[in-house]
Amino acid sequence: MTVTATFDFAGLSPDTILDALESVGIYAQSGLLALNSYENRVYQLLAEDGRRYVVKFYRPGRWSQAQIVEEHQFALQLAQADVPVVAPLVFDGETLLPWQSYWFTVFPSVGGRTFDGDDFDGLERIGQQLGRLHQIGANQLFQHRPTIDGSMLSQALAVLTEQAQIPEHLAQAFHPTLSQLAQAVEPHVQSLATLPQLRLHGDAHLGNILIRDEVVNFVDLDDSRNGPAIQDLWMFLSGPRDQQLAQLDALIEGYEMFRPFDHGQFALIEPMRGLRMIHYMAWLTQRWCDPAFPRSFTWFNTMRYWEDQVLAMKEQLAALAERPLSLKPGF
């Protein structure tokens, strides 16, 4: 079946969602609880069979059918290897299901608590599971999903240059600072092609971790792609330099119980942070026409927001000028 639709969710009504679920034999007993998702539409429900499910409707036009199926296959491979990841349910051999003009997927609902970034024992456990995840991820590469490369930077810059509504009096500060940050990041981004590539979670951070019975569960592989291993570690680092060193030490100690890590990739931490900063601004700019975004990101596209971004980019330029993090004494 060919699924086509506009880039939004204008036709996704509660009845459409319930009808889609019933098409695979899931009958809601409770109402639909909208979960925190912006690219897609995600709802939790209690079904008549007594189980809790999460149903996810993919934003039309964002990923191709082949790209979503690759994500699901990766999740199922991880689950089969006992890597704690929330994998999609399979219905008659399929995980990606059509309904009207949408693709949807059903997951088991997995509860748990959020993670405290200062829990170093927990960071070590996260490192262990990332090492195991990367063991599976290194077995093959995605054929349809994207790779982290220079195109991410160039595309984001094009969006910010052509679409961002920067107040005129801030544009003289914003665009030169953006250009400086992009120039500082670009050589590092181009160097990613020379590094060993593997299938990544792609968006591994505290918000995509659930702790249940001390088990680290990874959720939301929607941004999974090919890239270097450091991409799945650096977003767990925050705070002053000494704090980041302690966090990195815990992550790597756990990671290397299952897989060696190239410490040379630590030099990419701040460039990857700069790339994400630029990419995030562009993402919000592109999605601003979706009615859900002005409701959820009330602070975006204000004068204060763009002022803060100028300051944040200057701070990131300073971070890029510092020597990279190192776990070797004396460095």
C-alpha positions, -999 to 999 in steps of 0.1 A, spaced: 0 0 0 13 35 -8 8 60 19 9 97 10 0 128 29 9 163 36 38 170 60 14 175 90 -12 157 111 -43 177 100 -62 145 93 -52 126 124 -83 126 146 -89 105 177 -113 83 157 -86 77 131 -62 67 159 -87 43 175 -97 28 141 -60 22 133 -55 4 166 -86 -17 161 -73 -28 127 -46 -47 146 -69 -60 173 -62 -34 200 -93 -19 216 -87 11 239 -102 9 273 -88 43 284 -85 76 266 -54 85 246 -27 102 266 -5 123 243 32 118 250 61 142 246 69 140 209 71 167 183 82 151 151 56 124 153 23 119 173 26 94 201 -1 82 225 -3 59 254 -34 38 262 -47 10 283 -64 -17 261 -92 -41 269 -66 -69 272 -53 -52 303 -20 -42 287 -7 -7 281 5 3 246 21 32 229 10 40 194 32 62 172 21 79 140 50 90 118 51 125 104 43 121 67 72 128 44 99 128 70 112 92 67 106 68 38 90 34 44 124 17 39 140 41 65 114 34 92 116 -4 86 154 -2 90 149 15 123 125 -13 134 148 -41 122 176 -25 143 155 -23 174 144 -59 170 180 -71 165 189 -53 197 160 -68 216 169 -102 204 204 -97 217 189 -87 251 200 -51 248 173 -32 267 155 -12 240 118 -7 235 112 -25 202 80 -24 181 54 -51 182 50 -74 151 16 -80 135 15 -106 108 52 -102 102 50 -63 100 60 -36 124 51 -6 102 14 -5 95 -6 17 71 -39 34 80 -55 59 57 -28 84 49 -4 75 77 21 49 88 19 38 125 36 15 149 26 0 182 50 -5 211 46 -20 245 44 7 272 75 5 294 74 25 326 104 37 345 120 67 362 141 93 345 178 93 349 199 116 372 229 128 352 250 129 384 244 92 392 278 79 381 269 43 388 240 48 365 262 64 338 285 34 340 254 12 333 244 34 304 280 30 291 277 -8 293 244 -8 274 258 16 248 288 -7 243 264 -36 238 242 -16 215 272 -6 194 283 -43 192 251 -50 173 253 -16 155 287 -24 141 276 -57 124 262 -38 94 253 -3 83 220 12 75 214 12 37 185 37 37 188 58 68 212 89 67 247 92 79 260 120 101 281 141 77 286 176 63 252 177 47 236 181 81 255 213 86 250 227 51 213 220 52 208 236 86 228 267 75 206 270 44 174 269 66 187 296 90 199 318 62 168 316 41 139 310 66 149 322 101 130 354 111 159 372 129 150 407 142 168 431 120 189 447 147 201 412 158 209 399 123 242 418 122 253 398 153 236 365 146 247 357 111 284 364 115 285 344 148 267 316 131 292 317 103 321 316 127 306 286 145 299 268 113 335 274 101 349 260 134 327 229 132 329 221 95 364 205 94 355 182 122 322 173 106 340 165 73 364 143 92 336 120 103 338 102 70 372 89 79 361 73 111 346 38 116 308 40 111 281 20 128 244 21 134 237 44 163 208 52 185 214 87 171 196 107 198 210 91 230 204 116 259 188 116 294 153 121 279 155 89 259 165 68 289 141 51 314 154 32 345 133 3 357 145 -21 383 180 -6 378 178 -16 341 186 11 315 160 11 288 166 30 256 136 44 239 129 63 206 153 52 179 135 76 155 168 95 148 190 63 144 215 67 116 251 58 107 279 76 124 309 74 148 304 60 183 310 93 201 275 105 189 258 82 214 279 94 243 285 131 242 250 142 250 253 126 285 279 152 293 270 185 310 282 210 334 318 223 341 348 206 326 357 185 357 321 173 359 321 163 323 354 144 328 339 124 356 308 117 336 329 106 306 351 84 328 320 66 341 305 61 306 338 48 291 344 25 320 311 8 314 314 10 276 348 -7 274 335 -37 294 319 -47 261 337 -28 233 369 -8 229 364 29 224 387 52 203 396 79 228 406 101 198 369 107 192 368 128 224 380 156 202 346 156 184 326 163 215 325 200 212 322 201 174 292 177 177 277 200 203 281 229 180 266 210 151 236 200 172 231 237 183 229 248 147 208 218 136 183 224 165 178 261 156 171 250 120 148 222 131 126 246 151 126 271 122 114 244 97 87 231 120 73 265 131 44 261 107 32 230 126 6 243 151 20 220 178 53 239 178 41 275 188 21 258 216 51 238 229 80 262 222 65 295 232 100 310 237 111 303 202 113 331 175 113 358 202 138 386 204 151 370 237 156 336 220 178 350 192 198 371 217 204 339 238 215 320 207 241 346 198 255 343 233 253 305 233 271 303 199 299 326 213 302 304 243 304 273 221 332 290 201 351 294 233 345 258 242 358 247 208 390 267 214 398 247 246 418 214 244 396 184 241 386 163 271 410 135 279 410 107 304 448 105 304 464 121 335 480 154 328 459 162 297 
